[in-house]
Amino acid sequence: MTNLLEDKVVVLSGVGPGLGRALGEEAARMGADLVLVSRTERRLEKMAEVVRSHGRRALVVPTDVTDEDAVVNMVQTTVGEFGRVDVMLNNASQPGTDLHVWEQTLENWNRCIAAVVTGPMLCTREVLKQSMLDQRSGSIVNFSSTASINGHPRKSHYAVAKSGLRLLTK
């Protein structure tokens, strides 16, 4: 069986513990070169070591995915270094603080919506514009949650954001 990620360029947002680390390690194991995206450079450097231990290339690009200019620059840097983007894994998230609706702050709400919906939209838009549309190929994967369907107590901000991401994906 052919390895689907062999020699592919994968952009992974939300590099950190948990799913981000598992995604990065598995993609490298499957033969992908990775562009590692997160606000925390220390986490990116640690993940880059893991990618390189699998004999793959890793490009560290500290980026806040809610910052439009930063996302444009991140994709430009990626295309400049690797020539293309084959896969975009939108894993960045911001769970926010769990609050009842009557306690909810606009800052908590907006921060969650920005990271969970706006960030993936910006990353998707830019990989399409700067690479995938011209090459007429590519894959974009957005990571949602069962909260987008069922909701969870004190997580209205997160459930609404993940619902928005699910609909953006459709």
Chimera marker file (.cmm) of the C-alpha trace (Angstrom):
<marker_set name="trace">
<marker id="1" x="0.000" y="0.000" z="0.000" r="1" g="1" b="0" radius="0.5"/>
<marker id="2" x="1.278" y="3.456" z="-0.911" r="1" g="1" b="0" radius="0.5"/>
<marker id="3" x="1.828" y="5.899" z="1.915" r="1" g="1" b="0" radius="0.5"/>
<marker id="4" x="-0.565" y="8.806" z="1.268" r="1" g="1" b="0" radius="0.5"/>
<marker id="5" x="1.657" y="11.395" z="2.999" r="1" g="1" b="0" radius="0.5"/>
<marker id="6" x="5.001" y="10.365" z="1.475" r="1" g="1" b="0" radius="0.5"/>
<marker id="7" x="6.843" y="13.560" z="0.454" r="1" g="1" b="0" radius="0.5"/>
<marker id="8" x="3.772" y="15.737" z="1.065" r="1" g="1" b="0" radius="0.5"/>
<marker id="9" x="3.992" y="19.194" z="2.645" r="1" g="1" b="0" radius="0.5"/>
<marker id="10" x="1.679" y="19.337" z="5.653" r="1" g="1" b="0" radius="0.5"/>
<marker id="11" x="0.868" y="22.527" z="7.572" r="1" g="1" b="0" radius="0.5"/>
<marker id="12" x="-0.200" y="21.724" z="11.139" r="1" g="1" b="0" radius="0.5"/>
<marker id="13" x="-1.702" y="24.429" z="13.326" r="1" g="1" b="0" radius="0.5"/>
<marker id="14" x="-2.228" y="23.962" z="17.033" r="1" g="1" b="0" radius="0.5"/>
<marker id="15" x="1.041" y="22.176" z="17.702" r="1" g="1" b="0" radius="0.5"/>
<marker id="16" x="1.153" y="21.345" z="21.375" r="1" g="1" b="0" radius="0.5"/>
<marker id="17" x="0.340" y="18.505" z="23.704" r="1" g="1" b="0" radius="0.5"/>
<marker id="18" x="-2.403" y="16.092" z="22.841" r="1" g="1" b="0" radius="0.5"/>
<marker id="19" x="-3.836" y="15.902" z="19.348" r="1" g="1" b="0" radius="0.5"/>
<marker id="20" x="-1.384" y="18.389" z="17.808" r="1" g="1" b="0" radius="0.5"/>
<marker id="21" x="1.615" y="16.359" z="18.894" r="1" g="1" b="0" radius="0.5"/>
<marker id="22" x="0.024" y="13.076" z="17.797" r="1" g="1" b="0" radius="0.5"/>
<marker id="23" x="-0.880" y="14.497" z="14.374" r="1" g="1" b="0" radius="0.5"/>
<marker id="24" x="2.618" y="15.868" z="13.839" r="1" g="1" b="0" radius="0.5"/>
<marker id="25" x="4.360" y="12.689" z="14.855" r="1" g="1" b="0" radius="0.5"/>
<marker id="26" x="2.099" y="10.477" z="12.739" r="1" g="1" b="0" radius="0.5"/>
<marker id="27" x="2.431" y="12.711" z="9.656" r="1" g="1" b="0" radius="0.5"/>
<marker id="28" x="6.233" y="12.629" z="9.949" r="1" g="1" b="0" radius="0.5"/>
<marker id="29" x="6.177" y="8.873" z="10.467" r="1" g="1" b="0" radius="0.5"/>
<marker id="30" x="4.116" y="8.612" z="7.293" r="1" g="1" b="0" radius="0.5"/>
<marker id="31" x="6.755" y="10.543" z="5.327" r="1" g="1" b="0" radius="0.5"/>
<marker id="32" x="5.474" y="14.125" z="5.340" r="1" g="1" b="0" radius="0.5"/>
<marker id="33" x="7.509" y="17.284" z="5.718" r="1" g="1" b="0" radius="0.5"/>
<marker id="34" x="5.828" y="19.571" z="8.237" r="1" g="1" b="0" radius="0.5"/>
<marker id="35" x="5.258" y="23.255" z="8.757" r="1" g="1" b="0" radius="0.5"/>
<marker id="36" x="4.601" y="23.647" z="12.455" r="1" g="1" b="0" radius="0.5"/>
<marker id="37" x="2.316" y="26.479" z="13.530" r="1" g="1" b="0" radius="0.5"/>
<marker id="38" x="1.542" y="27.676" z="17.050" r="1" g="1" b="0" radius="0.5"/>
<marker id="39" x="1.977" y="30.806" z="19.115" r="1" g="1" b="0" radius="0.5"/>
<marker id="40" x="4.506" y="29.073" z="21.375" r="1" g="1" b="0" radius="0.5"/>
<marker id="41" x="7.905" y="28.721" z="19.707" r="1" g="1" b="0" radius="0.5"/>
<marker id="42" x="9.225" y="26.372" z="22.411" r="1" g="1" b="0" radius="0.5"/>
<marker id="43" x="6.506" y="23.813" z="21.590" r="1" g="1" b="0" radius="0.5"/>
<marker id="44" x="7.259" y="24.168" z="17.900" r="1" g="1" b="0" radius="0.5"/>
<marker id="45" x="10.961" y="23.524" z="18.382" r="1" g="1" b="0" radius="0.5"/>
<marker id="46" x="10.232" y="20.387" z="20.436" r="1" g="1" b="0" radius="0.5"/>
<marker id="47" x="7.892" y="19.080" z="17.741" r="1" g="1" b="0" radius="0.5"/>
<marker id="48" x="10.454" y="19.920" z="15.044" r="1" g="1" b="0" radius="0.5"/>
<marker id="49" x="12.927" y="17.622" z="16.811" r="1" g="1" b="0" radius="0.5"/>
<marker id="50" x="10.365" y="14.809" z="16.687" r="1" g="1" b="0" radius="0.5"/>
<marker id="51" x="9.711" y="15.400" z="12.968" r="1" g="1" b="0" radius="0.5"/>
<marker id="52" x="13.428" y="15.434" z="12.187" r="1" g="1" b="0" radius="0.5"/>
<marker id="53" x="13.950" y="12.239" z="14.175" r="1" g="1" b="0" radius="0.5"/>
<marker id="54" x="11.770" y="10.586" z="11.515" r="1" g="1" b="0" radius="0.5"/>
<marker id="55" x="14.096" y="11.896" z="8.794" r="1" g="1" b="0" radius="0.5"/>
<marker id="56" x="11.659" y="14.561" z="7.641" r="1" g="1" b="0" radius="0.5"/>
<marker id="57" x="12.015" y="18.321" z="7.249" r="1" g="1" b="0" radius="0.5"/>
<marker id="58" x="10.358" y="20.665" z="9.731" r="1" g="1" b="0" radius="0.5"/>
<marker id="59" x="9.768" y="24.383" z="9.339" r="1" g="1" b="0" radius="0.5"/>
<marker id="60" x="8.904" y="26.274" z="12.520" r="1" g="1" b="0" radius="0.5"/>
<marker id="61" x="6.652" y="29.290" z="11.916" r="1" g="1" b="0" radius="0.5"/>
<marker id="62" x="5.346" y="30.870" z="15.150" r="1" g="1" b="0" radius="0.5"/>
<marker id="63" x="1.925" y="32.215" z="14.164" r="1" g="1" b="0" radius="0.5"/>
<marker id="64" x="-1.237" y="33.426" z="15.829" r="1" g="1" b="0" radius="0.5"/>
<marker id="65" x="-3.842" y="32.004" z="13.433" r="1" g="1" b="0" radius="0.5"/>
<marker id="66" x="-6.290" y="34.762" z="14.428" r="1" g="1" b="0" radius="0.5"/>
<marker id="67" x="-3.925" y="37.386" z="12.962" r="1" g="1" b="0" radius="0.5"/>
<marker id="68" x="-4.625" y="37.771" z="9.235" r="1" g="1" b="0" radius="0.5"/>
<marker id="69" x="-1.212" y="39.215" z="8.338" r="1" g="1" b="0" radius="0.5"/>
<marker id="70" x="0.564" y="36.497" z="10.320" r="1" g="1" b="0" radius="0.5"/>
<marker id="71" x="-1.353" y="33.751" z="8.492" r="1" g="1" b="0" radius="0.5"/>
<marker id="72" x="-0.633" y="35.302" z="5.080" r="1" g="1" b="0" radius="0.5"/>
<marker id="73" x="3.055" y="35.442" z="6.029" r="1" g="1" b="0" radius="0.5"/>
<marker id="74" x="3.052" y="31.863" z="7.355" r="1" g="1" b="0" radius="0.5"/>
<marker id="75" x="1.723" y="30.488" z="4.071" r="1" g="1" b="0" radius="0.5"/>
<marker id="76" x="4.093" y="32.693" z="2.037" r="1" g="1" b="0" radius="0.5"/>
<marker id="77" x="6.989" y="31.351" z="4.124" r="1" g="1" b="0" radius="0.5"/>
<marker id="78" x="5.783" y="27.788" z="3.585" r="1" g="1" b="0" radius="0.5"/>
<marker id="79" x="5.448" y="28.156" z="-0.183" r="1" g="1" b="0" radius="0.5"/>
<marker id="80" x="8.820" y="29.933" z="-0.299" r="1" g="1" b="0" radius="0.5"/>
<marker id="81" x="10.501" y="27.064" z="1.549" r="1" g="1" b="0" radius="0.5"/>
<marker id="82" x="8.669" y="24.013" z="0.158" r="1" g="1" b="0" radius="0.5"/>
<marker id="83" x="7.064" y="25.314" z="-3.049" r="1" g="1" b="0" radius="0.5"/>
<marker id="84" x="3.553" y="24.224" z="-2.149" r="1" g="1" b="0" radius="0.5"/>
<marker id="85" x="1.077" y="23.075" z="0.505" r="1" g="1" b="0" radius="0.5"/>
<marker id="86" x="-0.462" y="19.623" z="0.073" r="1" g="1" b="0" radius="0.5"/>
<marker id="87" x="-2.335" y="19.295" z="3.361" r="1" g="1" b="0" radius="0.5"/>
<marker id="88" x="-3.666" y="21.836" z="5.879" r="1" g="1" b="0" radius="0.5"/>
<marker id="89" x="-4.503" y="20.429" z="9.317" r="1" g="1" b="0" radius="0.5"/>
<marker id="90" x="-6.514" y="23.095" z="11.177" r="1" g="1" b="0" radius="0.5"/>
<marker id="91" x="-6.059" y="21.920" z="14.742" r="1" g="1" b="0" radius="0.5"/>
<marker id="92" x="-5.574" y="25.257" z="16.565" r="1" g="1" b="0" radius="0.5"/>
<marker id="93" x="-8.187" y="25.867" z="19.230" r="1" g="1" b="0" radius="0.5"/>
<marker id="94" x="-8.953" y="27.993" z="22.247" r="1" g="1" b="0" radius="0.5"/>
<marker id="95" x="-11.346" y="26.299" z="24.663" r="1" g="1" b="0" radius="0.5"/>
<marker id="96" x="-11.762" y="29.451" z="26.719" r="1" g="1" b="0" radius="0.5"/>
<marker id="97" x="-13.123" y="29.532" z="30.238" r="1" g="1" b="0" radius="0.5"/>
<marker id="98" x="-16.215" y="27.473" z="31.017" r="1" g="1" b="0" radius="0.5"/>
<marker id="99" x="-18.962" y="29.844" z="32.116" r="1" g="1" b="0" radius="0.5"/>
<marker id="100" x="-22.745" y="29.898" z="32.274" r="1" g="1" b="0" radius="0.5"/>
<marker id="101" x="-24.244" y="32.140" z="29.605" r="1" g="1" b="0" radius="0.5"/>
<marker id="102" x="-25.138" y="34.755" z="32.230" r="1" g="1" b="0" radius="0.5"/>
<marker id="103" x="-21.479" y="34.829" z="33.291" r="1" g="1" b="0" radius="0.5"/>
<marker id="104" x="-20.019" y="34.830" z="29.761" r="1" g="1" b="0" radius="0.5"/>
<marker id="105" x="-17.642" y="37.632" z="28.867" r="1" g="1" b="0" radius="0.5"/>
<marker id="106" x="-17.349" y="39.069" z="25.388" r="1" g="1" b="0" radius="0.5"/>
<marker id="107" x="-13.571" y="38.611" z="25.547" r="1" g="1" b="0" radius="0.5"/>
<marker id="108" x="-13.903" y="34.880" z="26.325" r="1" g="1" b="0" radius="0.5"/>
<marker id="109" x="-16.532" y="34.450" z="23.597" r="1" g="1" b="0" radius="0.5"/>
<marker id="110" x="-14.597" y="36.341" z="20.921" r="1" g="1" b="0" radius="0.5"/>
<marker id="111" x="-11.250" y="34.699" z="21.699" r="1" g="1" b="0" radius="0.5"/>
<marker id="112" x="-12.802" y="31.243" z="21.270" r="1" g="1" b="0" radius="0.5"/>
<marker id="113" x="-14.637" y="32.152" z="18.032" r="1" g="1" b="0" radius="0.5"/>
<marker id="114" x="-11.462" y="33.734" z="16.624" r="1" g="1" b="0" radius="0.5"/>
<marker id="115" x="-9.286" y="30.683" z="17.278" r="1" g="1" b="0" radius="0.5"/>
<marker id="116" x="-11.806" y="27.991" z="16.373" r="1" g="1" b="0" radius="0.5"/>
<marker id="117" x="-13.565" y="29.563" z="13.345" r="1" g="1" b="0" radius="0.5"/>
<marker id="118" x="-11.659" y="32.586" z="12.075" r="1" g="1" b="0" radius="0.5"/>
<marker id="119" x="-8.207" y="30.981" z="12.323" r="1" g="1" b="0" radius="0.5"/>
<marker id="120" x="-9.135" y="27.935" z="10.226" r="1" g="1" b="0" radius="0.5"/>
<marker id="121" x="-10.920" y="30.184" z="7.702" r="1" g="1" b="0" radius="0.5"/>
<marker id="122" x="-7.784" y="32.324" z="7.323" r="1" g="1" b="0" radius="0.5"/>
<marker id="123" x="-5.488" y="29.287" z="7.029" r="1" g="1" b="0" radius="0.5"/>
<marker id="124" x="-7.835" y="27.627" z="4.544" r="1" g="1" b="0" radius="0.5"/>
<marker id="125" x="-8.203" y="30.782" z="2.468" r="1" g="1" b="0" radius="0.5"/>
<marker id="126" x="-4.467" y="31.318" z="2.259" r="1" g="1" b="0" radius="0.5"/>
<marker id="127" x="-3.422" y="27.738" z="1.426" r="1" g="1" b="0" radius="0.5"/>
<marker id="128" x="-6.088" y="27.735" z="-1.292" r="1" g="1" b="0" radius="0.5"/>
<marker id="129" x="-5.040" y="31.119" z="-2.717" r="1" g="1" b="0" radius="0.5"/>
<marker id="130" x="-1.286" y="30.656" z="-2.457" r="1" g="1" b="0" radius="0.5"/>
<marker id="131" x="-0.977" y="26.992" z="-3.417" r="1" g="1" b="0" radius="0.5"/>
<marker id="132" x="-3.848" y="24.527" z="-3.728" r="1" g="1" b="0" radius="0.5"/>
<marker id="133" x="-5.971" y="26.290" z="-6.353" r="1" g="1" b="0" radius="0.5"/>
<marker id="134" x="-2.991" y="26.665" z="-8.706" r="1" g="1" b="0" radius="0.5"/>
<marker id="135" x="-1.834" y="23.079" z="-8.200" r="1" g="1" b="0" radius="0.5"/>
<marker id="136" x="-5.454" y="21.878" z="-8.455" r="1" g="1" b="0" radius="0.5"/>
<marker id="137" x="-5.006" y="19.539" z="-5.506" r="1" g="1" b="0" radius="0.5"/>
<marker id="138" x="-4.772" y="19.485" z="-1.752" r="1" g="1" b="0" radius="0.5"/>
<marker id="139" x="-6.551" y="18.402" z="1.399" r="1" g="1" b="0" radius="0.5"/>
<marker id="140" x="-7.864" y="20.542" z="4.231" r="1" g="1" b="0" radius="0.5"/>
<marker id="141" x="-8.875" y="18.900" z="7.510" r="1" g="1" b="0" radius="0.5"/>
<marker id="142" x="-10.676" y="20.823" z="10.253" r="1" g="1" b="0" radius="0.5"/>
<marker id="143" x="-10.924" y="19.321" z="13.734" r="1" g="1" b="0" radius="0.5"/>
<marker id="144" x="-14.264" y="19.908" z="15.432" r="1" g="1" b="0" radius="0.5"/>
<marker id="145" x="-15.892" y="18.324" z="18.478" r="1" g="1" b="0" radius="0.5"/>
<marker id="146" x="-19.017" y="16.535" z="19.565" r="1" g="1" b="0" radius="0.5"/>
<marker id="147" x="-19.738" y="19.795" z="21.388" r="1" g="1" b="0" radius="0.5"/>
<marker id="148" x="-20.710" y="21.152" z="17.949" r="1" g="1" b="0" radius="0.5"/>
<marker id="149" x="-23.663" y="18.766" z="17.876" r="1" g="1" b="0" radius="0.5"/>
<marker id="150" x="-24.659" y="18.152" z="21.479" r="1" g="1" b="0" radius="0.5"/>
<marker id="151" x="-23.303" y="21.168" z="23.335" r="1" g="1" b="0" radius="0.5"/>
<marker id="152" x="-21.955" y="20.941" z="26.863" r="1" g="1" b="0" radius="0.5"/>
<marker id="153" x="-22.893" y="22.741" z="30.073" r="1" g="1" b="0" radius="0.5"/>
<marker id="154" x="-20.987" y="26.019" z="30.558" r="1" g="1" b="0" radius="0.5"/>
<marker id="155" x="-19.375" y="25.715" z="27.097" r="1" g="1" b="0" radius="0.5"/>
<marker id="156" x="-21.731" y="27.777" z="24.926" r="1" g="1" b="0" radius="0.5"/>
<marker id="157" x="-18.793" y="29.702" z="23.451" r="1" g="1" b="0" radius="0.5"/>
<marker id="158" x="-16.942" y="26.514" z="22.500" r="1" g="1" b="0" radius="0.5"/>
<marker id="159" x="-20.033" y="24.674" z="21.174" r="1" g="1" b="0" radius="0.5"/>
<marker id="160" x="-21.003" y="27.623" z="18.980" r="1" g="1" b="0" radius="0.5"/>
<marker id="161" x="-17.433" y="27.968" z="17.690" r="1" g="1" b="0" radius="0.5"/>
<marker id="162" x="-17.091" y="24.265" z="16.865" r="1" g="1" b="0" radius="0.5"/>
<marker id="163" x="-20.541" y="24.349" z="15.178" r="1" g="1" b="0" radius="0.5"/>
<marker id="164" x="-19.322" y="27.222" z="13.044" r="1" g="1" b="0" radius="0.5"/>
<marker id="165" x="-16.204" y="25.266" z="12.139" r="1" g="1" b="0" radius="0.5"/>
<marker id="166" x="-18.290" y="22.236" z="11.213" r="1" g="1" b="0" radius="0.5"/>
<marker id="167" x="-20.434" y="24.368" z="8.897" r="1" g="1" b="0" radius="0.5"/>
<marker id="168" x="-17.379" y="26.109" z="7.430" r="1" g="1" b="0" radius="0.5"/>
<marker id="169" x="-16.063" y="22.651" z="6.589" r="1" g="1" b="0" radius="0.5"/>
<marker id="170" x="-19.311" y="21.659" z="4.858" r="1" g="1" b="0" radius="0.5"/>
<link id1="1" id2="2" r="1" g="1" b="0" radius="0.2"/>
<link id1="2" id2="3" r="1" g="1" b="0" radius="0.2"/>
<link id1="3" id2="4" r="1" g="1" b="0" radius="0.2"/>
<link id1="4" id2="5" r="1" g="1" b="0" radius="0.2"/>
<link id1="5" id2="6" r="1" g="1" b="0" radius="0.2"/>
<link id1="6" id2="7" r="1" g="1" b="0" radius="0.2"/>
<link id1="7" id2="8" r="1" g="1" b="0" radius="0.2"/>
<link id1="8" id2="9" r="1" g="1" b="0" radius="0.2"/>
<link id1="9" id2="10" r="1" g="1" b="0" radius="0.2"/>
<link id1="10" id2="11" r="1" g="1" b="0" radius="0.2"/>
<link id1="11" id2="12" r="1" g="1" b="0" radius="0.2"/>
<link id1="12" id2="13" r="1" g="1" b="0" radius="0.2"/>
<link id1="13" id2="14" r="1" g="1" b="0" radius="0.2"/>
<link id1="14" id2="15" r="1" g="1" b="0" radius="0.2"/>
<link id1="15" id2="16" r="1" g="1" b="0" radius="0.2"/>
<link id1="16" id2="17" r="1" g="1" b="0" radius="0.2"/>
<link id1="17" id2="18" r="1" g="1" b="0" radius="0.2"/>
<link id1="18" id2="19" r="1" g="1" b="0" radius="0.2"/>
<link id1="19" id2="20" r="1" g="1" b="0" radius="0.2"/>
<link id1="20" id2="21" r="1" g="1" b="0" radius="0.2"/>
<link id1="21" id2="22" r="1" g="1" b="0" radius="0.2"/>
<link id1="22" id2="23" r="1" g="1" b="0" radius="0.2"/>
<link id1="23" id2="24" r="1" g="1" b="0" radius="0.2"/>
<link id1="24" id2="25" r="1" g="1" b="0" radius="0.2"/>
<link id1="25" id2="26" r="1" g="1" b="0" radius="0.2"/>
<link id1="26" id2="27" r="1" g="1" b="0" radius="0.2"/>
<link id1="27" id2="28" r="1" g="1" b="0" radius="0.2"/>
<link id1="28" id2="29" r="1" g="1" b="0" radius="0.2"/>
<link id1="29" id2="30" r="1" g="1" b="0" radius="0.2"/>
<link id1="30" id2="31" r="1" g="1" b="0" radius="0.2"/>
<link id1="31" id2="32" r="1" g="1" b="0" radius="0.2"/>
<link id1="32" id2="33" r="1" g="1" b="0" radius="0.2"/>
<link id1="33" id2="34" r="1" g="1" b="0" radius="0.2"/>
<link id1="34" id2="35" r="1" g="1" b="0" radius="0.2"/>
<link id1="35" id2="36" r="1" g="1" b="0" radius="0.2"/>
<link id1="36" id2="37" r="1" g="1" b="0" radius="0.2"/>
<link id1="37" id2="38" r="1" g="1" b="0" radius="0.2"/>
<link id1="38" id2="39" r="1" g="1" b="0" radius="0.2"/>
<link id1="39" id2="40" r="1" g="1" b="0" radius="0.2"/>
<link id1="40" id2="41" r="1" g="1" b="0" radius="0.2"/>
<link id1="41" id2="42" r="1" g="1" b="0" radius="0.2"/>
<link id1="42" id2="43" r="1" g="1" b="0" radius="0.2"/>
<link id1="43" id2="44" r="1" g="1" b="0" radius="0.2"/>
<link id1="44" id2="45" r="1" g="1" b="0" radius="0.2"/>
<link id1="45" id2="46" r="1" g="1" b="0" radius="0.2"/>
<link id1="46" id2="47" r="1" g="1" b="0" radius="0.2"/>
<link id1="47" id2="48" r="1" g="1" b="0" radius="0.2"/>
<link id1="48" id2="49" r="1" g="1" b="0" radius="0.2"/>
<link id1="49" id2="50" r="1" g="1" b="0" radius="0.2"/>
<link id1="50" id2="51" r="1" g="1" b="0" radius="0.2"/>
<link id1="51" id2="52" r="1" g="1" b="0" radius="0.2"/>
<link id1="52" id2="53" r="1" g="1" b="0" radius="0.2"/>
<link id1="53" id2="54" r="1" g="1" b="0" radius="0.2"/>
<link id1="54" id2="55" r="1" g="1" b="0" radius="0.2"/>
<link id1="55" id2="56" r="1" g="1" b="0" radius="0.2"/>
<link id1="56" id2="57" r="1" g="1" b="0" radius="0.2"/>
<link id1="57" id2="58" r="1" g="1" b="0" radius="0.2"/>
<link id1="58" id2="59" r="1" g="1" b="0" radius="0.2"/>
<link id1="59" id2="60" r="1" g="1" b="0" radius="0.2"/>
<link id1="60" id2="61" r="1" g="1" b="0" radius="0.2"/>
<link id1="61" id2="62" r="1" g="1" b="0" radius="0.2"/>
<link id1="62" id2="63" r="1" g="1" b="0" radius="0.2"/>
<link id1="63" id2="64" r="1" g="1" b="0" radius="0.2"/>
<link id1="64" id2="65" r="1" g="1" b="0" radius="0.2"/>
<link id1="65" id2="66" r="1" g="1" b="0" radius="0.2"/>
<link id1="66" id2="67" r="1" g="1" b="0" radius="0.2"/>
<link id1="67" id2="68" r="1" g="1" b="0" radius="0.2"/>
<link id1="68" id2="69" r="1" g="1" b="0" radius="0.2"/>
<link id1="69" id2="70" r="1" g="1" b="0" radius="0.2"/>
<link id1="70" id2="71" r="1" g="1" b="0" radius="0.2"/>
<link id1="71" id2="72" r="1" g="1" b="0" radius="0.2"/>
<link id1="72" id2="73" r="1" g="1" b="0" radius="0.2"/>
<link id1="73" id2="74" r="1" g="1" b="0" radius="0.2"/>
<link id1="74" id2="75" r="1" g="1" b="0" radius="0.2"/>
<link id1="75" id2="76" r="1" g="1" b="0" radius="0.2"/>
<link id1="76" id2="77" r="1" g="1" b="0" radius="0.2"/>
<link id1="77" id2="78" r="1" g="1" b="0" radius="0.2"/>
<link id1="78" id2="79" r="1" g="1" b="0" radius="0.2"/>
<link id1="79" id2="80" r="1" g="1" b="0" radius="0.2"/>
<link id1="80" id2="81" r="1" g="1" b="0" radius="0.2"/>
<link id1="81" id2="82" r="1" g="1" b="0" radius="0.2"/>
<link id1="82" id2="83" r="1" g="1" b="0" radius="0.2"/>
<link id1="83" id2="84" r="1" g="1" b="0" radius="0.2"/>
<link id1="84" id2="85" r="1" g="1" b="0" radius="0.2"/>
<link id1="85" id2="86" r="1" g="1" b="0" radius="0.2"/>
<link id1="86" id2="87" r="1" g="1" b="0" radius="0.2"/>
<link id1="87" id2="88" r="1" g="1" b="0" radius="0.2"/>
<link id1="88" id2="89" r="1" g="1" b="0" radius="0.2"/>
<link id1="89" id2="90" r="1" g="1" b="0" radius="0.2"/>
<link id1="90" id2="91" r="1" g="1" b="0" radius="0.2"/>
<link id1="91" id2="92" r="1" g="1" b="0" radius="0.2"/>
<link id1="92" id2="93" r="1" g="1" b="0" radius="0.2"/>
<link id1="93" id2="94" r="1" g="1" b="0" radius="0.2"/>
<link id1="94" id2="95" r="1" g="1" b="0" radius="0.2"/>
<link id1="95" id2="96" r="1" g="1" b="0" radius="0.2"/>
<link id1="96" id2="97" r="1" g="1" b="0" radius="0.2"/>
<link id1="97" id2="98" r="1" g="1" b="0" radius="0.2"/>
<link id1="98" id2="99" r="1" g="1" b="0" radius="0.2"/>
<link id1="99" id2="100" r="1" g="1" b="0" radius="0.2"/>
<link id1="100" id2="101" r="1" g="1" b="0" radius="0.2"/>
<link id1="101" id2="102" r="1" g="1" b="0" radius="0.2"/>
<link id1="102" id2="103" r="1" g="1" b="0" radius="0.2"/>
<link id1="103" id2="104" r="1" g="1" b="0" radius="0.2"/>
<link id1="104" id2="105" r="1" g="1" b="0" radius="0.2"/>
<link id1="105" id2="106" r="1" g="1" b="0" radius="0.2"/>
<link id1="106" id2="107" r="1" g="1" b="0" radius="0.2"/>
<link id1="107" id2="108" r="1" g="1" b="0" radius="0.2"/>
<link id1="108" id2="109" r="1" g="1" b="0" radius="0.2"/>
<link id1="109" id2="110" r="1" g="1" b="0" radius="0.2"/>
<link id1="110" id2="111" r="1" g="1" b="0" radius="0.2"/>
<link id1="111" id2="112" r="1" g="1" b="0" radius="0.2"/>
<link id1="112" id2="113" r="1" g="1" b="0" radius="0.2"/>
<link id1="113" id2="114" r="1" g="1" b="0" radius="0.2"/>
<link id1="114" id2="115" r="1" g="1" b="0" radius="0.2"/>
<link id1="115" id2="116" r="1" g="1" b="0" radius="0.2"/>
<link id1="116" id2="117" r="1" g="1" b="0" radius="0.2"/>
<link id1="117" id2="118" r="1" g="1" b="0" radius="0.2"/>
<link id1="118" id2="119" r="1" g="1" b="0" radius="0.2"/>
<link id1="119" id2="120" r="1" g="1" b="0" radius="0.2"/>
<link id1="120" id2="121" r="1" g="1" b="0" radius="0.2"/>
<link id1="121" id2="122" r="1" g="1" b="0" radius="0.2"/>
<link id1="122" id2="123" r="1" g="1" b="0" radius="0.2"/>
<link id1="123" id2="124" r="1" g="1" b="0" radius="0.2"/>
<link id1="124" id2="125" r="1" g="1" b="0" radius="0.2"/>
<link id1="125" id2="126" r="1" g="1" b="0" radius="0.2"/>
<link id1="126" id2="127" r="1" g="1" b="0" radius="0.2"/>
<link id1="127" id2="128" r="1" g="1" b="0" radius="0.2"/>
<link id1="128" id2="129" r="1" g="1" b="0" radius="0.2"/>
<link id1="129" id2="130" r="1" g="1" b="0" radius="0.2"/>
<link id1="130" id2="131" r="1" g="1" b="0" radius="0.2"/>
<link id1="131" id2="132" r="1" g="1" b="0" radius="0.2"/>
<link id1="132" id2="133" r="1" g="1" b="0" radius="0.2"/>
<link id1="133" id2="134" r="1" g="1" b="0" radius="0.2"/>
<link id1="134" id2="135" r="1" g="1" b="0" radius="0.2"/>
<link id1="135" id2="136" r="1" g="1" b="0" radius="0.2"/>
<link id1="136" id2="137" r="1" g="1" b="0" radius="0.2"/>
<link id1="137" id2="138" r="1" g="1" b="0" radius="0.2"/>
<link id1="138" id2="139" r="1" g="1" b="0" radius="0.2"/>
<link id1="139" id2="140" r="1" g="1" b="0" radius="0.2"/>
<link id1="140" id2="141" r="1" g="1" b="0" radius="0.2"/>
<link id1="141" id2="142" r="1" g="1" b="0" radius="0.2"/>
<link id1="142" id2="143" r="1" g="1" b="0" radius="0.2"/>
<link id1="143" id2="144" r="1" g="1" b="0" radius="0.2"/>
<link id1="144" id2="145" r="1" g="1" b="0" radius="0.2"/>
<link id1="145" id2="146" r="1" g="1" b="0" radius="0.2"/>
<link id1="146" id2="147" r="1" g="1" b="0" radius="0.2"/>
<link id1="147" id2="148" r="1" g="1" b="0" radius="0.2"/>
<link id1="148" id2="149" r="1" g="1" b="0" radius="0.2"/>
<link id1="149" id2="150" r="1" g="1" b="0" radius="0.2"/>
<link id1="150" id2="151" r="1" g="1" b="0" radius="0.2"/>
<link id1="151" id2="152" r="1" g="1" b="0" radius="0.2"/>
<link id1="152" id2="153" r="1" g="1" b="0" radius="0.2"/>
<link id1="153" id2="154" r="1" g="1" b="0" radius="0.2"/>
<link id1="154" id2="155" r="1" g="1" b="0" radius="0.2"/>
<link id1="155" id2="156" r="1" g="1" b="0" radius="0.2"/>
<link id1="156" id2="157" r="1" g="1" b="0" radius="0.2"/>
<link id1="157" id2="158" r="1" g="1" b="0" radius="0.2"/>
<link id1="158" id2="159" r="1" g="1" b="0" radius="0.2"/>
<link id1="159" id2="160" r="1" g="1" b="0" radius="0.2"/>
<link id1="160" id2="161" r="1" g="1" b="0" radius="0.2"/>
<link id1="161" id2="162" r="1" g="1" b="0" radius="0.2"/>
<link id1="162" id2="163" r="1" g="1" b="0" radius="0.2"/>
<link id1="163" id2="164" r="1" g="1" b="0" radius="0.2"/>
<link id1="164" id2="165" r="1" g="1" b="0" radius="0.2"/>
<link id1="165" id2="166" r="1" g="1" b="0" radius="0.2"/>
<link id1="166" id2="167" r="1" g="1" b="0" radius="0.2"/>
<link id1="167" id2="168" r="1" g="1" b="0" radius="0.2"/>
<link id1="168" id2="169" r="1" g="1" b="0" radius="0.2"/>
<link id1="169" id2="170" r="1" g="1" b="0" radius="0.2"/>
</marker_set>
